[in-house]
Amino acid sequence: MNISKTMSPLDYAKLILEKVSFSPKIFRKELRKALRVSSKRDFKQLMTWCKEQFRVKK
């Protein structure tokens, strides 16, 4: 079963970003890639999700 075919592009991007969150360089690369192919609605949702999920805590 190909996981990328059973998930929405937005959910797939979230999955990838969670997996690469250990490396800022890879995270930025994957985020740019996801945003480049996103619809306007998905772009906004993904940015909101990233801000909530990966908020820097002081």
PyMOL commands that set and color helices and strands:
alter all, ss='L'
color gray80, all
select helices_A, chain A and resi 3-6+9-19+24-36+40-53
alter helices_A, ss='H'
color red, helices_A
deselect
rebuild
show_as cartoon
